[in-house]
Amino acid sequence: MKQASAMTTLSVSSIKRMMAAGTFPKPVRLGESRIAFVDAEIHAWVRARIAERD
Protein backbone atom coordinates (compact mmCIF):
# COMPACT_ATOMS: atom_id res chain seq x y z
CA MET A 1 0.00 0.00 0.00
CA LYS A 2 2.84 2.40 0.83
CA GLN A 3 4.49 1.77 -2.54
CA ALA A 4 1.20 2.32 -4.38
CA SER A 5 0.85 5.56 -2.44
CA ALA A 6 4.36 6.63 -3.45
CA MET A 7 3.78 5.69 -7.10
CA THR A 8 0.57 7.71 -7.33
CA THR A 9 1.24 10.45 -4.76
CA LEU A 10 -2.14 9.58 -3.22
CA SER A 11 -2.53 9.01 0.49
CA VAL A 12 -3.16 5.49 1.72
CA SER A 13 -6.62 6.56 2.91
CA SER A 14 -7.42 7.96 -0.55
CA ILE A 15 -6.37 4.69 -2.16
CA LYS A 16 -8.54 2.75 0.27
CA ARG A 17 -11.54 4.97 -0.54
CA MET A 18 -10.94 4.55 -4.27
CA MET A 19 -10.58 0.77 -3.87
CA ALA A 20 -13.91 0.66 -2.01
CA ALA A 21 -15.49 2.69 -4.83
CA GLY A 22 -13.97 0.41 -7.48
CA THR A 23 -11.98 3.23 -9.07
CA PHE A 24 -8.48 1.97 -8.27
CA PRO A 25 -6.76 -1.24 -9.44
CA LYS A 26 -7.64 -4.26 -7.33
CA PRO A 27 -4.92 -5.59 -5.05
CA VAL A 28 -3.68 -9.17 -5.04
CA ARG A 29 -4.11 -10.86 -1.67
CA LEU A 30 -0.84 -12.46 -0.57
CA GLY A 31 -1.99 -13.59 2.84
CA GLU A 32 -4.47 -12.76 5.55
CA SER A 33 -3.00 -9.34 6.21
CA ARG A 34 -0.87 -8.74 3.11
CA ILE A 35 -1.78 -7.32 -0.28
CA ALA A 36 0.19 -6.28 -3.32
CA PHE A 37 -0.56 -4.31 -6.44
CA VAL A 38 0.53 -5.13 -9.98
CA ASP A 39 2.95 -2.38 -11.06
CA ALA A 40 1.70 -2.45 -14.65
CA GLU A 41 -1.88 -1.91 -13.48
CA ILE A 42 -0.90 1.08 -11.33
CA HIS A 43 1.10 2.60 -14.20
CA ALA A 44 -1.81 2.03 -16.60
CA TRP A 45 -4.17 3.66 -14.11
CA VAL A 46 -1.88 6.72 -13.88
CA ARG A 47 -1.60 6.90 -17.70
CA ALA A 48 -5.39 6.80 -17.95
CA ARG A 49 -5.66 9.73 -15.50
CA ILE A 50 -3.16 11.66 -17.65
CA ALA A 51 -5.13 10.90 -20.82
CA GLU A 52 -8.34 12.15 -19.17
CA ARG A 53 -6.91 15.61 -18.59
CA ASP A 54 -6.77 16.46 -22.30
Contacts in CASP RR format, 6 or more apart in sequence:
PFRMAT RR
TARGET T0000
AUTHOR 0000-0000-0000
METHOD contacts of the structure
MODEL  1
MKQASAMTTLSVSSIKRMMAAGTFPKPVRLGESRIAFVDAEIHAWVRARI
AERD
1 12 0 8 1.000
1 15 0 8 1.000
1 16 0 8 1.000
1 35 0 8 1.000
2 12 0 8 1.000
3 37 0 8 1.000
4 10 0 8 1.000
4 15 0 8 1.000
4 37 0 8 1.000
4 42 0 8 1.000
5 11 0 8 1.000
5 12 0 8 1.000
5 15 0 8 1.000
7 39 0 8 1.000
7 42 0 8 1.000
7 43 0 8 1.000
7 46 0 8 1.000
8 15 0 8 1.000
8 42 0 8 1.000
8 45 0 8 1.000
8 46 0 8 1.000
10 18 0 8 1.000
15 24 0 8 1.000
18 24 0 8 1.000
19 26 0 8 1.000
19 27 0 8 1.000
24 45 0 8 1.000
25 37 0 8 1.000
25 38 0 8 1.000
25 41 0 8 1.000
25 42 0 8 1.000
25 44 0 8 1.000
25 45 0 8 1.000
27 35 0 8 1.000
27 36 0 8 1.000
27 37 0 8 1.000
28 35 0 8 1.000
28 36 0 8 1.000
28 37 0 8 1.000
28 38 0 8 1.000
29 35 0 8 1.000
30 36 0 8 1.000
END
